[in-house]
Amino acid sequence: MTRDRLKELREKAGISQDTSSSPTVRRPQSFNNDSAAQPLIDQDADFEMFLERCTNLRGGLKSLEEDYDAIIKLHGELLSTPGADADNSDKLNNHVQMFISKADQVRKSLTILSNETKSLPSSACGISRAKGDQVRTIYKTFETIMIKFNKEQEEYKDKAKSKIVDYLKIRNMQLSDEEIEDAVSSGNLSELTKGVMLALNEKKALYDDVKSRAIELKVLEGQMAELAQMFHDLHILVVSQGEMMDHIETNVESAKGYAHQARGNVEEARRLQKRARKMKVCIIIATIIIVLILLVFFQAAVCHFTPIC
């Protein structure tokens, strides 16, 4: 039996044939123009993503606290060790470098989040305040950790210098803080310790310990310079956060003013609406009275001029 190839071609082409044999082409559904007015970004999803990034930052702050605790422990071990401890010194330098690197990453991430918060439109005032609160909370925690770390570094530096002075007092060498600072920064502690008359092993151990402390102090100087730059960047971030807070407060005050103005406009509209209704009722009553008067005059005129009444 011969197959109807024309029917198959029409079905593949999207053409149907009704009882009147008039072909009708199936057209695709028209694009709904209302979808163009829908927002391209889901604000709820964006805020959830923002909170997820804040959670990651809090994880970074927790890692900083762990490094800080490890640094405090190593400081205590190094200060209590009578001789040079190369292993703990290397561990300390690694922890400090990791701490500074992580702190720099947290600072950059906070700056990015702060800039994103400031770039939000004024119409998203509630979201802006919520994001600003999250950023400020993380920043305060970060600032507290950095202040404690900087204080610990300063204290360790002073204790290390004091230990060097104690070693030098073995030879009754009275040095000022400036002389010790110059010796540490220039690396000339060997000139100060070469005159210490002790047994060979004791002299070597003392020299190695003093040299180790000097190297640690030089490393501390470089690390504290990095911290100074980081605190400068944090200060700039604080200033920008303050400006953002002022901007948010201004928006809140403006929103309050707009709310009071809108409330006044609503009350005025209600008064005008009541007045319009009263005027409408008065006009209707006046119209009815006028119509009745005209009817009375018309009836009187008809009765006067015609003998109907």
Backbone bond lengths (Angstrom), bond angles and torsions (degrees), N, CA, C in turn:
res aa  C-N    CA-C-N  psi(-1)  N-CA   C-N-CA  omega(-1)  CA-C   N-CA-C  phi
1 M - - - 1.462 - - 1.518 109.37 -
2 T 1.318 116.06 134.25 1.469 121.43 -176.96 1.522 110.68 -73.02
3 R 1.357 115.89 130.38 1.468 120.97 179.70 1.518 109.80 -80.41
4 D 1.303 114.78 148.23 1.466 121.23 179.22 1.523 108.07 -82.89
5 R 1.352 116.78 90.64 1.460 120.86 -177.92 1.519 111.55 -70.13
6 L 1.359 117.82 -31.28 1.462 120.61 -179.80 1.521 110.80 -63.36
7 K 1.331 116.19 -40.26 1.469 120.01 179.48 1.525 110.62 -64.54
8 E 1.331 116.88 -41.16 1.463 119.84 179.14 1.523 111.28 -64.06
9 L 1.357 115.62 -41.24 1.467 118.57 179.14 1.517 111.28 -63.87
10 R 1.354 116.02 -39.11 1.466 119.03 178.70 1.532 111.20 -65.33
11 E 1.326 116.86 -40.06 1.463 119.38 179.43 1.524 111.04 -65.50
12 K 1.327 117.48 -40.34 1.460 120.57 178.33 1.517 111.54 -67.86
13 A 1.336 117.16 -33.56 1.466 121.23 -179.55 1.506 112.33 -83.17
14 G 1.341 119.05 -6.37 1.460 121.76 -179.83 1.500 112.88 80.96
15 I 1.336 118.37 28.48 1.463 122.47 -179.31 1.507 107.89 -110.85
16 S 1.335 115.32 127.85 1.468 120.48 176.76 1.509 109.23 -113.47
17 Q 1.320 116.04 153.35 1.462 121.95 -177.91 1.510 108.84 -122.80
18 D 1.363 116.46 121.39 1.460 120.84 179.61 1.518 109.94 -89.04
19 T 1.313 115.77 -169.54 1.466 120.81 -175.89 1.509 111.89 -67.19
20 S 1.332 117.60 -23.82 1.473 120.14 -179.92 1.501 111.99 -88.99
21 S 1.366 116.40 4.68 1.468 122.10 177.77 1.518 112.08 62.17
22 S 1.315 118.65 26.13 1.470 120.77 176.78 1.508 108.13 -97.73
23 P 1.315 118.51 117.51 1.469 120.78 -176.47 1.520 110.65 -68.39
24 T 1.306 113.73 141.01 1.461 120.02 178.02 1.520 108.36 -127.68
25 V 1.278 116.01 125.24 1.467 121.44 -178.42 1.515 108.42 -90.55
26 R 1.332 115.34 128.08 1.454 118.85 177.72 1.521 109.18 -78.40
27 R 1.308 116.20 122.50 1.460 121.63 -177.59 1.532 109.54 -100.36
28 P 1.294 116.01 149.87 1.465 117.35 177.65 1.508 110.11 -68.19
29 Q 1.332 115.39 153.83 1.448 119.73 179.64 1.520 110.66 -64.37
30 S 1.309 113.65 138.99 1.463 118.82 -178.20 1.510 110.13 -67.81
31 F 1.344 116.49 148.37 1.460 122.23 -179.70 1.510 109.65 -71.38
32 N 1.305 115.18 130.76 1.463 120.25 -179.45 1.520 109.19 -76.26
33 N 1.316 115.88 114.26 1.461 119.99 -178.24 1.517 112.56 -66.53
34 D 1.343 116.07 -18.94 1.461 117.88 -179.62 1.520 111.72 -66.71
35 S 1.352 116.62 -26.98 1.462 118.48 -179.01 1.516 111.76 -67.93
36 A 1.338 117.77 -23.11 1.460 119.92 178.94 1.505 111.79 -68.90
37 A 1.310 116.04 -23.35 1.462 119.65 -179.87 1.515 112.54 -84.46
38 Q 1.338 118.21 -7.07 1.455 120.56 -179.58 1.524 109.65 -76.51
39 P 1.360 118.86 145.96 1.462 120.97 179.57 1.518 111.39 -67.96
40 L 1.339 115.04 144.11 1.452 120.28 -179.18 1.521 112.10 -80.95
41 I 1.335 118.62 -18.62 1.458 123.32 -178.23 1.512 109.08 -116.90
42 D 1.298 116.04 128.41 1.461 120.88 176.05 1.523 108.12 -81.78
43 Q 1.329 116.68 114.40 1.459 120.18 -176.65 1.520 111.77 -63.86
44 D 1.324 117.32 -36.89 1.462 119.97 178.82 1.524 111.00 -63.47
45 A 1.342 115.83 -44.21 1.465 119.20 179.12 1.521 110.77 -65.79
46 D 1.342 116.78 -38.81 1.460 120.13 178.27 1.526 110.99 -62.91
47 F 1.322 117.66 -41.26 1.464 120.77 -179.94 1.526 110.75 -68.05
48 E 1.338 117.09 -37.89 1.466 119.79 176.86 1.528 110.64 -63.94
49 M 1.328 116.83 -38.71 1.458 120.06 177.26 1.531 110.52 -65.08
50 F 1.343 115.98 -39.24 1.462 120.59 177.35 1.532 110.57 -61.64
51 L 1.331 117.16 -43.83 1.465 120.75 178.91 1.526 111.26 -64.72
52 E 1.330 116.35 -35.17 1.467 119.40 177.75 1.525 110.67 -64.90
53 R 1.341 116.44 -40.19 1.467 119.55 177.52 1.529 110.64 -66.19
54 C 1.326 116.76 -36.83 1.466 119.80 176.63 1.528 110.65 -64.24
55 T 1.333 116.70 -37.70 1.463 120.22 177.22 1.523 110.89 -63.79
56 N 1.334 116.94 -40.11 1.464 120.27 176.84 1.526 110.93 -63.35
57 L 1.334 116.50 -38.75 1.465 119.68 177.93 1.529 111.07 -64.97
58 R 1.316 116.54 -39.69 1.474 118.87 177.39 1.531 110.92 -63.85
59 G 1.333 116.51 -34.90 1.462 119.05 173.85 1.522 111.60 -63.04
60 G 1.351 116.49 -38.82 1.459 119.95 175.53 1.518 112.39 -63.99
61 L 1.332 117.00 -37.90 1.468 120.44 177.44 1.534 110.86 -65.62
62 K 1.320 116.42 -37.52 1.468 119.66 177.35 1.522 110.62 -64.31
63 S 1.338 116.63 -39.15 1.462 120.22 177.06 1.526 110.69 -64.97
64 L 1.338 117.33 -37.33 1.468 120.34 176.34 1.527 111.21 -62.41
65 E 1.316 116.82 -41.34 1.467 119.91 178.88 1.532 111.15 -63.77
66 E 1.326 116.79 -37.84 1.467 119.59 177.89 1.527 110.62 -64.96
67 D 1.341 117.41 -43.23 1.463 120.16 176.61 1.527 111.06 -63.37
68 Y 1.327 116.31 -38.17 1.466 120.29 179.30 1.529 110.78 -63.03
69 D 1.324 117.36 -43.28 1.467 120.56 178.01 1.532 110.99 -63.45
70 A 1.343 116.58 -39.51 1.467 119.81 178.34 1.524 110.88 -65.35
71 I 1.341 117.04 -37.58 1.470 120.89 179.18 1.525 110.51 -65.34
72 I 1.331 117.23 -42.65 1.470 120.41 178.42 1.533 110.25 -60.77
73 K 1.322 116.55 -42.86 1.466 120.62 179.98 1.527 110.97 -63.05
74 L 1.339 117.27 -43.27 1.463 120.64 179.59 1.520 111.23 -67.91
75 H 1.324 117.95 -35.96 1.464 120.28 176.13 1.523 110.43 -59.23
76 G 1.337 116.40 -45.81 1.462 119.74 179.31 1.519 112.43 -62.42
77 E 1.341 117.06 -41.09 1.464 119.79 179.93 1.524 111.44 -66.98
78 L 1.331 117.30 -40.73 1.459 120.07 -179.00 1.524 111.54 -67.82
79 L 1.313 116.90 -38.73 1.464 119.43 -179.05 1.525 112.01 -72.86
80 S 1.324 116.98 -27.25 1.467 120.23 -179.81 1.519 112.90 -88.50
81 T 1.339 117.59 -12.82 1.463 120.75 179.89 1.523 109.58 -78.00
82 P 1.330 119.20 130.18 1.468 119.98 -177.47 1.515 113.61 -71.54
83 G 1.290 118.64 -26.11 1.452 120.79 -178.84 1.510 112.05 -119.19
84 A 1.336 114.87 -170.69 1.459 119.94 179.36 1.525 109.66 -73.76
85 D 1.321 115.69 139.12 1.470 122.11 -179.25 1.524 107.50 -128.01
86 A 1.342 114.86 91.54 1.461 119.63 -174.75 1.523 111.82 -66.74
87 D 1.333 116.52 -37.08 1.470 119.43 -177.88 1.530 111.21 -63.59
88 N 1.328 116.02 -49.95 1.465 118.79 179.67 1.523 112.02 -66.17
89 S 1.330 116.58 -32.78 1.468 119.09 177.27 1.522 110.84 -64.17
90 D 1.344 115.84 -42.86 1.469 119.05 177.52 1.527 111.10 -64.55
91 K 1.350 116.04 -41.59 1.466 119.00 177.76 1.528 110.99 -61.60
92 L 1.331 115.58 -41.71 1.465 119.44 180.00 1.523 111.23 -62.42
93 N 1.334 116.35 -46.15 1.466 119.36 -179.83 1.528 111.17 -62.68
94 N 1.335 116.35 -39.55 1.468 119.21 178.82 1.523 111.43 -64.32
95 H 1.338 116.52 -43.90 1.467 119.84 179.82 1.528 111.18 -64.78
96 V 1.326 116.51 -40.29 1.468 119.31 -179.45 1.521 110.49 -66.45
97 Q 1.338 116.98 -43.14 1.460 119.80 178.75 1.524 111.01 -64.11
98 M 1.333 116.98 -40.30 1.465 120.08 176.66 1.525 110.56 -63.54
99 F 1.332 116.16 -41.19 1.466 119.87 179.62 1.524 110.41 -61.74
100 I 1.323 117.12 -47.19 1.468 120.42 -178.40 1.523 110.76 -64.83
101 S 1.349 116.89 -40.52 1.463 119.97 179.43 1.526 111.32 -64.13
102 K 1.347 116.67 -45.26 1.466 119.91 178.55 1.523 111.11 -64.97
103 A 1.333 116.67 -40.22 1.464 119.91 179.42 1.523 111.02 -62.99
104 D 1.336 116.77 -37.41 1.463 119.64 178.22 1.527 110.71 -66.72
105 Q 1.330 117.18 -38.75 1.467 120.24 176.66 1.524 111.37 -63.85
106 V 1.338 116.63 -42.84 1.469 120.02 178.38 1.521 110.51 -63.20
107 R 1.332 116.55 -41.33 1.469 119.81 -179.96 1.523 111.00 -62.58
108 K 1.330 117.32 -44.42 1.462 120.30 179.48 1.531 110.81 -64.04
109 S 1.332 116.67 -40.72 1.470 119.85 178.80 1.520 111.14 -64.64
110 L 1.337 116.83 -40.18 1.464 120.25 177.20 1.520 111.30 -63.18
111 T 1.335 116.38 -39.21 1.467 119.92 178.42 1.524 110.67 -63.35
112 I 1.341 116.94 -42.01 1.467 120.52 179.22 1.523 110.60 -63.45
113 L 1.341 117.07 -46.30 1.465 120.10 179.31 1.521 111.41 -63.30
114 S 1.335 116.52 -38.78 1.469 119.55 179.30 1.519 110.85 -64.62
115 N 1.346 116.84 -41.95 1.468 119.80 178.62 1.525 111.21 -65.51
116 E 1.335 117.13 -38.29 1.465 119.62 177.17 1.524 111.16 -64.26
117 T 1.329 116.53 -37.99 1.462 120.24 179.23 1.516 111.04 -66.07
118 K 1.340 116.63 -40.01 1.467 119.91 -179.62 1.518 112.07 -70.64
119 S 1.338 117.48 -25.74 1.463 120.33 -177.76 1.519 113.25 -83.94
120 L 1.339 118.47 -0.77 1.464 120.41 178.95 1.520 110.16 -69.01
121 P 1.346 118.71 144.40 1.472 120.73 178.01 1.513 111.40 -67.77
122 S 1.335 114.92 158.88 1.463 120.08 -179.12 1.521 112.06 -66.20
123 S 1.331 117.61 -21.61 1.464 120.06 179.22 1.523 111.82 -68.95
124 A 1.339 116.89 -21.62 1.465 121.36 178.91 1.522 109.98 -99.64
125 C 1.319 116.56 48.17 1.468 121.44 -174.53 1.524 111.09 -63.10
126 G 1.329 117.78 -41.76 1.458 120.54 -179.69 1.518 111.89 -64.21
127 I 1.329 117.49 -45.31 1.464 121.09 178.19 1.521 110.30 -64.00
128 S 1.336 116.75 -39.26 1.462 120.51 179.44 1.519 111.20 -62.50
129 R 1.332 116.84 -42.39 1.465 119.50 178.86 1.529 110.87 -65.31
130 A 1.339 116.87 -41.82 1.468 120.05 -179.82 1.530 110.91 -63.06
131 K 1.327 116.73 -44.45 1.461 119.66 178.92 1.524 110.82 -66.85
132 G 1.342 116.50 -39.90 1.455 119.56 178.24 1.519 112.03 -61.46
133 D 1.327 117.47 -39.22 1.468 120.80 177.97 1.528 110.88 -63.55
134 Q 1.328 116.66 -41.20 1.463 119.94 178.69 1.527 110.78 -62.58
135 V 1.344 116.27 -45.73 1.465 120.28 -178.66 1.525 110.67 -63.99
136 R 1.326 117.32 -42.32 1.470 120.04 -178.83 1.533 111.34 -66.61
137 T 1.332 117.40 -37.44 1.464 119.87 178.19 1.525 111.24 -63.93
138 I 1.334 115.94 -44.79 1.466 119.78 178.45 1.520 110.21 -64.95
139 Y 1.335 116.69 -39.95 1.457 119.56 -179.23 1.528 111.53 -63.44
140 K 1.344 117.71 -41.96 1.463 120.10 -179.95 1.531 110.91 -62.03
141 T 1.339 116.60 -41.77 1.463 119.72 176.95 1.523 110.86 -63.12
142 F 1.324 116.42 -43.58 1.463 121.09 179.32 1.525 111.03 -63.60
143 E 1.320 116.88 -42.12 1.464 120.68 179.55 1.527 110.72 -63.50
144 T 1.331 117.47 -40.51 1.466 120.75 178.79 1.525 111.33 -62.12
145 I 1.335 116.57 -43.56 1.467 120.09 179.16 1.523 110.80 -63.60
146 M 1.334 117.25 -43.25 1.458 120.48 -178.34 1.526 111.44 -66.41
147 I 1.326 117.64 -38.15 1.470 120.18 178.57 1.528 110.17 -65.39
148 K 1.336 117.13 -42.84 1.468 119.93 178.16 1.532 110.86 -63.83
149 F 1.334 116.48 -41.05 1.460 119.72 179.52 1.524 111.11 -64.34
150 N 1.320 117.17 -44.35 1.461 120.61 179.63 1.532 110.97 -63.07
151 K 1.327 116.75 -40.84 1.468 120.89 178.40 1.525 111.05 -64.04
152 E 1.340 116.19 -40.77 1.463 120.17 178.55 1.521 111.37 -64.07
153 Q 1.332 116.93 -40.34 1.459 120.44 178.41 1.523 111.09 -64.29
154 E 1.322 116.96 -41.92 1.466 120.60 178.21 1.529 110.84 -62.58
155 E 1.323 116.51 -44.66 1.467 119.95 -179.33 1.526 111.19 -65.06
156 Y 1.332 116.47 -40.40 1.461 119.03 179.41 1.526 110.78 -66.13
157 K 1.323 116.32 -37.90 1.463 120.00 178.24 1.525 110.62 -62.39
158 D 1.321 116.66 -44.84 1.469 120.16 179.83 1.529 110.97 -64.89
159 K 1.339 116.96 -41.32 1.464 119.80 -179.85 1.525 111.10 -66.84
160 A 1.351 116.69 -37.09 1.464 119.50 178.40 1.523 110.78 -65.80
161 K 1.331 116.89 -41.37 1.465 119.91 176.44 1.526 110.86 -62.89
162 S 1.328 115.25 -41.14 1.464 118.90 179.22 1.525 111.23 -62.78
163 K 1.325 116.12 -36.50 1.462 118.91 178.81 1.521 111.29 -68.34
164 I 1.326 116.80 -37.20 1.463 119.99 176.12 1.519 110.04 -62.73
165 V 1.327 116.43 -42.02 1.464 120.30 178.57 1.525 110.58 -61.85
166 D 1.340 116.19 -40.94 1.467 119.34 178.86 1.521 111.50 -62.43
167 Y 1.339 116.35 -39.29 1.459 118.85 177.65 1.522 111.59 -65.37
168 L 1.325 115.64 -39.84 1.464 119.05 -178.72 1.522 112.10 -70.77
169 K 1.326 116.38 -24.36 1.465 119.02 178.90 1.527 111.96 -69.52
170 I 1.322 116.81 -16.22 1.468 119.68 176.35 1.526 110.19 -57.99
171 R 1.316 115.19 -33.66 1.468 121.34 179.18 1.526 111.03 -97.94
172 N 1.339 115.76 12.35 1.469 120.56 -177.72 1.525 111.65 56.97
173 M 1.329 115.53 40.50 1.465 120.68 177.38 1.521 108.13 -97.66
174 Q 1.317 115.72 108.49 1.454 122.12 179.91 1.532 108.60 -91.89
175 L 1.324 116.41 112.48 1.463 121.51 -178.65 1.521 109.42 -121.89
176 S 1.309 114.85 146.41 1.465 120.07 176.55 1.527 109.80 -82.90
177 D 1.314 114.62 167.13 1.470 119.13 178.74 1.520 111.18 -62.70
178 E 1.345 116.73 -35.06 1.464 119.67 -179.98 1.523 111.13 -65.85
179 E 1.332 116.25 -40.02 1.464 119.30 179.67 1.530 111.23 -67.28
180 I 1.325 116.09 -40.11 1.471 118.77 177.24 1.522 110.44 -65.61
181 E 1.345 116.37 -40.74 1.465 120.45 179.05 1.516 110.66 -61.43
182 D 1.348 116.60 -43.86 1.466 120.16 179.23 1.523 110.91 -65.63
183 A 1.332 116.59 -39.24 1.461 119.62 -179.31 1.522 111.26 -66.95
184 V 1.335 116.25 -40.00 1.463 119.69 179.52 1.515 111.03 -67.46
185 S 1.337 116.52 -45.11 1.463 119.98 -177.38 1.519 112.38 -69.50
186 S 1.357 116.97 -31.22 1.465 119.92 -178.63 1.521 112.79 -91.31
187 G 1.352 116.15 -14.67 1.464 119.35 -179.47 1.510 113.97 77.77
188 N 1.332 118.13 21.87 1.464 122.64 -177.14 1.524 112.47 -100.44
189 L 1.313 117.40 31.18 1.463 118.98 177.87 1.526 111.90 -65.89
190 S 1.325 116.42 -22.55 1.465 118.00 178.61 1.516 111.11 -64.53
191 E 1.335 117.39 -31.72 1.458 120.63 177.77 1.524 111.15 -67.64
192 L 1.344 116.34 -30.47 1.457 119.68 -179.52 1.520 112.16 -81.41
193 T 1.316 116.59 -28.63 1.471 119.91 -174.42 1.518 113.76 -102.05
194 K 1.332 119.11 -3.32 1.461 118.56 -176.01 1.528 112.38 -71.39
195 G 1.337 115.46 -17.74 1.458 117.33 -179.83 1.502 114.02 -92.24
196 V 1.307 119.26 5.08 1.459 121.37 -179.79 1.536 109.07 -74.13
197 M 1.309 116.64 117.77 1.464 121.64 -175.06 1.533 108.74 -96.95
198 L 1.291 116.94 95.19 1.453 123.26 177.86 1.520 108.40 -132.69
199 A 1.267 115.40 179.30 1.457 119.21 173.24 1.517 109.04 -64.03
200 L 1.303 116.95 158.25 1.456 121.29 -172.47 1.523 111.55 -61.05
201 N 1.318 117.12 -47.73 1.466 119.97 -178.78 1.521 111.43 -65.82
202 E 1.347 115.92 -42.51 1.456 119.38 179.62 1.524 110.95 -65.11
203 K 1.334 115.76 -40.08 1.465 119.55 179.49 1.522 110.60 -64.57
204 K 1.341 116.43 -42.67 1.464 119.43 179.69 1.530 111.07 -64.23
205 A 1.345 116.26 -43.06 1.469 119.27 179.13 1.520 111.14 -64.06
206 L 1.341 115.99 -41.02 1.461 119.44 179.28 1.520 111.09 -65.45
207 Y 1.328 115.82 -43.27 1.464 119.39 179.60 1.526 111.16 -63.35
208 D 1.344 116.04 -43.45 1.469 118.97 178.95 1.523 111.43 -62.43
209 D 1.341 115.83 -39.90 1.468 118.91 -179.39 1.519 111.11 -66.60
210 V 1.345 116.28 -45.35 1.466 119.47 179.20 1.524 110.45 -63.68
211 K 1.328 116.22 -40.79 1.461 119.73 178.52 1.524 110.98 -63.66
212 S 1.345 116.34 -40.79 1.464 119.98 178.23 1.519 110.99 -62.55
213 R 1.351 116.51 -42.90 1.466 119.38 178.05 1.524 110.67 -62.66
214 A 1.329 116.20 -39.05 1.465 119.02 -179.78 1.524 111.17 -64.18
215 I 1.333 116.44 -41.09 1.467 119.58 178.48 1.522 110.47 -64.49
216 E 1.344 115.17 -41.13 1.463 118.65 178.22 1.522 111.21 -61.97
217 L 1.321 116.52 -39.67 1.468 119.68 179.68 1.523 111.32 -66.29
218 K 1.333 116.80 -39.06 1.464 118.95 177.93 1.528 110.82 -64.98
219 V 1.336 116.09 -40.05 1.468 119.12 176.74 1.522 110.31 -63.85
220 L 1.341 116.12 -39.84 1.460 120.23 178.24 1.520 111.52 -61.63
221 E 1.324 116.89 -39.14 1.465 120.10 178.94 1.525 110.78 -59.64
222 G 1.342 115.99 -45.11 1.465 118.74 178.44 1.511 112.66 -65.96
223 Q 1.331 116.45 -40.31 1.465 119.68 179.37 1.519 111.54 -65.89
224 M 1.320 117.21 -38.70 1.460 120.23 179.92 1.525 111.05 -70.64
225 A 1.332 117.41 -28.43 1.466 118.99 173.34 1.529 110.39 -65.40
226 E 1.338 116.58 -41.36 1.468 119.56 175.58 1.521 111.10 -63.07
227 L 1.334 116.30 -39.16 1.461 119.77 178.21 1.521 111.42 -64.16
228 A 1.334 116.33 -37.71 1.463 119.14 178.91 1.525 110.95 -61.49
229 Q 1.336 116.84 -42.86 1.460 120.16 177.32 1.523 110.93 -64.48
230 M 1.341 116.57 -38.40 1.458 120.11 -179.93 1.526 111.02 -66.69
231 F 1.332 117.08 -39.67 1.460 119.91 177.69 1.524 111.09 -66.86
232 H 1.326 116.47 -33.19 1.468 119.18 175.47 1.527 110.69 -63.15
233 D 1.335 115.94 -43.59 1.465 119.55 177.21 1.523 111.38 -64.56
234 L 1.333 116.44 -37.40 1.464 119.70 177.28 1.521 111.44 -64.87
235 H 1.330 115.93 -36.53 1.469 119.01 177.85 1.527 110.49 -63.25
236 I 1.332 116.02 -41.83 1.467 119.49 177.51 1.523 110.15 -62.21
237 L 1.346 116.64 -39.24 1.465 120.25 178.62 1.520 111.03 -65.08
238 V 1.341 116.56 -37.94 1.467 119.87 177.83 1.521 110.53 -63.37
239 V 1.333 116.05 -42.92 1.465 119.54 179.49 1.522 110.53 -61.94
240 S 1.336 116.56 -43.00 1.468 119.09 179.40 1.520 111.15 -66.06
241 Q 1.347 116.99 -36.18 1.467 119.67 176.73 1.516 110.82 -64.32
242 G 1.360 116.75 -38.77 1.460 119.45 177.41 1.516 112.08 -64.22
243 E 1.341 116.14 -41.50 1.464 119.08 177.31 1.520 110.79 -63.45
244 M 1.333 116.92 -38.91 1.459 119.90 178.72 1.524 110.63 -65.51
245 M 1.342 117.21 -38.69 1.462 120.36 177.37 1.526 111.01 -63.16
246 D 1.354 115.82 -42.54 1.465 118.63 177.45 1.521 110.82 -61.72
247 H 1.339 116.15 -39.92 1.462 119.96 179.58 1.529 110.78 -65.12
248 I 1.336 116.47 -41.03 1.470 119.77 178.99 1.515 110.56 -65.65
249 E 1.355 117.16 -42.74 1.463 119.68 178.80 1.525 110.91 -62.67
250 T 1.346 115.89 -38.43 1.467 118.90 177.35 1.522 110.78 -62.97
251 N 1.343 116.27 -41.79 1.467 119.47 178.10 1.525 111.62 -64.09
252 V 1.338 115.84 -37.99 1.470 118.97 178.84 1.522 110.64 -65.17
253 E 1.352 116.29 -44.12 1.463 119.19 178.56 1.525 110.85 -63.55
254 S 1.345 115.93 -39.93 1.467 119.02 177.76 1.523 110.51 -64.13
255 A 1.335 116.20 -40.18 1.471 119.38 178.49 1.526 110.98 -63.23
256 K 1.345 116.81 -38.62 1.466 119.53 176.96 1.524 110.79 -63.05
257 G 1.364 115.20 -43.35 1.461 118.21 178.48 1.514 112.36 -62.12
258 Y 1.343 115.30 -42.16 1.467 118.95 178.13 1.527 110.86 -64.09
259 A 1.343 116.92 -36.83 1.468 119.88 179.62 1.528 110.88 -65.59
260 H 1.342 116.54 -43.73 1.468 119.23 177.79 1.529 110.97 -64.06
261 Q 1.340 115.49 -41.47 1.460 118.95 178.94 1.526 110.87 -64.15
262 A 1.330 116.84 -41.63 1.467 119.88 178.73 1.528 110.96 -64.64
263 R 1.331 116.16 -38.32 1.464 118.97 178.04 1.521 110.86 -63.92
264 G 1.346 116.35 -42.04 1.461 119.19 176.65 1.513 112.29 -63.04
265 N 1.346 115.64 -39.35 1.464 118.97 178.69 1.527 111.32 -64.90
266 V 1.340 116.54 -37.94 1.470 119.70 178.61 1.525 110.58 -65.27
267 E 1.340 116.60 -44.41 1.466 119.27 178.81 1.523 111.27 -63.54
268 E 1.335 116.51 -40.25 1.465 119.81 177.80 1.525 110.59 -64.18
269 A 1.333 116.34 -39.85 1.465 119.43 178.37 1.528 111.18 -64.30
270 R 1.331 116.28 -37.88 1.464 118.88 177.38 1.526 111.41 -64.81
271 R 1.338 116.18 -41.80 1.469 119.09 178.28 1.521 110.89 -63.29
272 L 1.316 116.07 -42.79 1.465 119.07 178.67 1.528 111.09 -64.96
273 Q 1.346 116.09 -36.24 1.458 119.00 178.78 1.530 111.06 -65.57
274 K 1.351 117.18 -43.61 1.466 120.39 177.09 1.526 111.03 -62.81
275 R 1.324 115.47 -41.71 1.461 119.23 179.40 1.520 110.69 -63.28
276 A 1.328 116.38 -41.43 1.462 119.74 179.57 1.529 111.07 -64.38
277 R 1.327 116.61 -38.80 1.466 119.26 177.33 1.533 111.14 -63.99
278 K 1.340 116.11 -43.64 1.463 119.43 178.62 1.527 110.95 -61.55
279 M 1.327 115.82 -43.53 1.462 119.58 178.67 1.525 110.65 -62.34
280 K 1.330 115.44 -39.55 1.461 119.15 179.99 1.525 110.72 -63.88
281 V 1.343 116.81 -43.96 1.467 120.52 178.68 1.522 110.86 -63.49
282 C 1.346 116.65 -43.16 1.470 120.43 178.96 1.525 111.52 -61.61
283 I 1.319 116.28 -41.31 1.467 119.98 179.85 1.526 110.37 -64.89
284 I 1.345 115.93 -41.82 1.469 118.75 179.14 1.530 110.76 -63.18
285 I 1.343 117.07 -44.87 1.470 120.49 179.41 1.522 110.85 -62.89
286 A 1.336 116.24 -44.08 1.467 119.80 179.32 1.526 110.70 -62.41
287 T 1.319 116.28 -39.47 1.471 119.80 179.31 1.528 110.79 -64.36
288 I 1.336 116.04 -42.18 1.470 119.24 178.86 1.531 110.71 -63.16
289 I 1.340 116.22 -43.38 1.475 119.72 179.47 1.527 111.13 -61.77
290 I 1.317 115.93 -43.87 1.472 120.02 179.96 1.527 110.29 -62.82
291 V 1.339 115.60 -41.81 1.474 118.62 179.19 1.524 110.57 -63.23
292 L 1.343 117.18 -42.20 1.464 120.19 178.49 1.527 111.40 -63.54
293 I 1.334 116.60 -42.06 1.477 119.98 178.16 1.516 110.43 -62.19
294 L 1.312 116.58 -42.50 1.465 119.63 179.27 1.522 110.97 -64.27
295 L 1.327 115.78 -38.86 1.465 118.35 177.92 1.528 111.28 -64.39
296 V 1.343 116.68 -40.78 1.477 119.97 178.60 1.520 110.74 -63.74
297 F 1.338 116.40 -46.10 1.464 119.31 177.94 1.525 111.10 -62.85
298 F 1.312 116.50 -39.45 1.464 119.25 179.58 1.527 110.63 -64.39
299 Q 1.345 116.43 -42.53 1.465 119.81 179.14 1.527 111.09 -65.71
300 A 1.341 116.26 -40.46 1.477 119.30 178.57 1.522 111.03 -64.40
301 A 1.319 115.55 -39.41 1.464 118.80 179.55 1.521 110.84 -66.14
302 V 1.310 115.68 -40.90 1.463 118.82 179.45 1.528 110.49 -64.13
303 C 1.343 116.82 -41.69 1.466 120.53 179.99 1.535 111.47 -68.25
304 H 1.314 115.44 -30.73 1.461 118.42 -177.97 1.526 111.66 -75.47
305 F 1.295 116.64 -40.57 1.464 119.28 -174.14 1.526 112.88 -94.60
306 T 1.283 117.84 -13.65 1.472 119.62 -179.87 1.512 108.76 -126.83
307 P 1.329 118.29 148.43 1.475 121.25 179.87 1.526 112.95 -84.44
308 I 1.389 115.61 27.78 1.466 118.01 -177.57 1.516 110.35 -73.70
309 C 1.353 117.91 -45.50 1.458 121.59 -176.07 1.508 109.73 -66.24
